[in-house]
Amino acid sequence: MRIALWALGSSAVVLAAFMALVFGQPRLVTGIAFGVNTAPIEARLRDDFPPRTTDVRTEAITAAARAFIEALDAGQRGKATYAFTDNAQRSNWSNFPEGMIPRGGLKLGELGEGQRALLDALLAEIMSPSGIRNLEWQLAAERTFPTDHWFNKYGVDHYYVAILGEPSPTRPWMFQFGGHHLGINVTVYGADVTFSPMLTGGQPLHVDHDGGRAFIVADEVDAAQALLGSLGEDQRARAVRSDTAIDLLLGPGEFGTAVAHEGVKGSDLSEAQRELLVALIRTRLGFINDDDR
């Protein structure tokens, strides 16, 4: 009886998801089938932002963003640009491919060769060389997927770029770039440039690129294993919370949760262990340009 009820319930979920797809609601499909939906963040923005002091890096990022926007035609610009106060787009990022999560912005597949070069130049100002290398690996991994996969859409052409607000060296604006297993959200306000949230990963994690074989998360894994290997028995018992993967606590549409502090305090680590902890953190911050890291 339980099996029959489970099968009936599963069939209802599949039917509901299919109907949502038929009626052009792919975001609803994701919510029904996977329990995932991206809701606008509940952020209150000031009516006016006073100008802030800028720096050389922000000037370069802003100039690259303006050059990219100016190279777009009117239709492309309409897709790529949003008001800085658009909280629906601000939270519109995900690790899922297009189809499961409809993204806002302009698709890479709609860019010409020169426009794509200007976007690459903008990313090069925002990211560090290791960050650009990671992006290249992730896009190489994406090329291993078939482009037509039911309602999922894979491939580099299905990554998106968006800009919220008018690029300025002294007033706030935001840059978004992402797609399957990638979400880069950068807010620029004067000399302050913040990278949050930032999602990098990859599928598959092992990729062929530029004549070599790469493991996309090699630096993070090596640094994490070095730190874990340095822990004593008691420290390890506190640090390792489970031997299986846990559900994500925070993500698109999941915000405002107070996450309980678990694990080992940095103050409880030896000097050598703290250096390994900082090295692990640096592997993530290392994706950011040197000035804003």
N, C-alpha and C positions, 0 to 999 in steps of 0.2 A: 504493500500500500504506500509506504514511504517513497519507494522508487517511482511508483506511478505518479504521485503528487509532485515529486521533484521534476520528473520529465514534463509534466503538464506545465509547471511553473517555468521551466527553461524554455519550452515552446512559446509561452506567452511573451517572455522577454525577447526572443528572437523575432516574433511577429511584430511586437511593438517597435523594435529597432528598425525592422524592414519598412514598416509603414512610415516611420519618421524619415527614412532615407527617400522613400518614394515621394514624399511631400516636400522634399528639399530642405530638411532640417538635420544636416549631418552632425551639428553640435548636440542635438537631442539624441541622436543615435549613440554618441559616445556616452552621454549621461545615463542612458538606459542600459547599455550593454556593459559599461565599465565603471559606472558610478562616478564618472569624472565630468565636471563642467567648470568652465572658467567664468567666474563671476567678476564684475567690475570691482576694483578695490574701493574701500570706503575711505578715501583720502580727502581731506579738506585742504584746498590750496588757497593761499592768500590771493586777494584781489590784485595786489601789486607787489612786485619784487624789486627792491632797490638794486641799482647796478652794483656789481662787485668788482674788485680788482682782478685783473686777468693775468695770465702769464704766457710765456712763449708756446708752451704745449697747447693750451686752450686756443690760442690764436691759430695755430696750425690745424687743429681739429676743426675749428669753425670754418676756416678757409676751405678745407677739403669738403666739408658738408655743403657749403654754399656752391662750390664748383659742381658737385654732384647734382644738386637740385636744379641749378641753372641749365644743366645738360638735358634735363627731362622735358618732354613736350607737355602740353597742358593736361592731356589725359593721364599721363604717367604721374605728373605732379599731384593731380587730384587723388590718386590712389596712395601715393607715398607720404603725403603730409597730413598732419592732424593738429588740432589745437593742443597746446600744452596741458590744458585742463581736461583732456579726454581720458577719463579714468577707465572707460571700457577698453580702449586700445592699450592703455598703460599695462593692464593685466592680461592682455591677449598674447600669451606665450605658452609654450607647452613642449614636452618631449615627444608628443605624438606626431605622426605625419599629417600632412594636409589631407583633409577628408574626414578624419576623426575629430580634428579641431580646426575649423575654418579660421584662418589668420587674416588679419588686416594688413594693409600695406601693398607694396609693389613686388611682384614675383621676379626673381632673377631671370626667369625665362622670357620676361617682357623687356629686358634690357638689351641694347645693342652692344657691340664690342667696346666702343669707346666709353659708353656709360658704365659698363662693367669694370673697365679699367679705373674709372674715377671712384667707383665704390671700393675697389681694392685699395686705392690710395687712401681713402678715408679710414678703412679698417686698419691699414698700416700705421696711421697716426694714432689710432685709439689703442691698438694692441701692441704687445712686444713681439720681437721676432719669434720667441717660443710660442706665443699666443697665435700668431699667424700660422706657424707650423702645425699647431694643433687643429686649427680650422681646416687647413689643407688635408690633414689626415681624415678628419671627420667627413669632409666632402668626398674624399676618395672612397671611404666606406659606403657612403650613400650611393655611389655609382654602381655598387655591386647588386643593388636591388632592381627587380623588374619595375619598369615605370608604371605599368598598368596592373594593379592588384586590387580588384573589386572596387570599393569606394576609396581605398587608400591611394595616395599619390606620392610616389617616391621619386627621387632624383634631385639633382642640384637646382634644376629649374623651379622646383617647388619650395625653395627657401625665399624668405621675404625680408624686405627692408622697409622701415618706416621712420619718420622723423616727426616728433611732437614739438610744436613751437617753432619759432624762427631761429635758426642757428645764430648765436650771438656770443661774443667773447665776454660779455658782462652780465647778461640776463639768462634765466634758466631755459633750457631746452633738453630734449631727450632723443636718443638714437636707439633703434631696435634692429637687430639682425638675428634671424633664426629660422629653424625648421626642425626636421626630425632629429631629436637628441641634441639640439642646440638652441640656446636662448641667451642672447647678449643684450642686456638693457643698461644703457649708459646715460646718466643724467649729468649735464654740464651746467655749472653755475659759477661763472668767473673762473678762478684758479682751482676750484673744487670740482673734481670729476669722480663720480661714484659709479661703481660697477655692481649693481644689485637690482634684481637677482641675476645671477649668471649661472647658466647650466651648460656644462660641456660633458661629453661622454663619447658615445659612438656605438655603432652596430653595423658590421662586426667590429670587434676591438682590434683584430689583427688585419692589417691592410697592406697591399702592395702600392708603393708610391715612389716615384722618381727612381725606379730601378732597384729599390730596396724593400725590405719587409719591416713594417712598423707595428708596435704595440701602442695604441693610442694613449693609454693611461699608464705607461711604463713609469714615468717619473713619480706620479702619485703613489702607485703601488710599491715601488722600491722604497720610497721615503716612509710610507706607513709600515712596511715590514721591518725596516730598520728600527723604528720607534718601538714597535711591538716586541721585537726581539730583545730590546734593552730592558724591558720591564721585569721586575721581580715577580715571584709567584703571587704575592698579595696584590701588587699593582695590576697585574694582568687580570686577576679575578674581578677587580673593580672596573677595569677598562673594557673588557669584552662582555657586552651585555647580552649577547645571544649568539648561538652557533648557526643561526639561519637569518636570512634577510628580513628586515622589519618593514612595515608599511611606512610610506613617506608621511611625515608629520606636517610638513609645510610645502606649498607649491602653488601653482596657478589657481586662484579662487579659494585657496586655503591659507588664510592669513589671520593674524591677531591671536594666534594660539601661544600661550605661555608654555614653553617647553621646559620640562623639569630638568634640572642639572643632574647629570649622571656621569660616572666615570672617575678618573683620577684628576685631581686638581693640579694645575701647573706648579703650584707652590710645593706640592708633594713630590715633585720630580727632582732628581739630582741635576747638577749643572749640565752634565753631558746629555742627560735625557731631555732637558729643556732645549738644548741646541738641536736635537733631533726633532722635537716638536715644532720648533720654528722653521726648520728645514722642510717639514711636511706642509706647513702653512704656506711657505714660500713657493711651493710647487703650484699652488692655486693662484696666489697673487702674482706669480711670474708671468701669467698671461696678459697682465696689464702693463702698459708702457711704463718706463722707468720713472717718469716724473710723477705719475699719479698712483704709484704702487704704495 
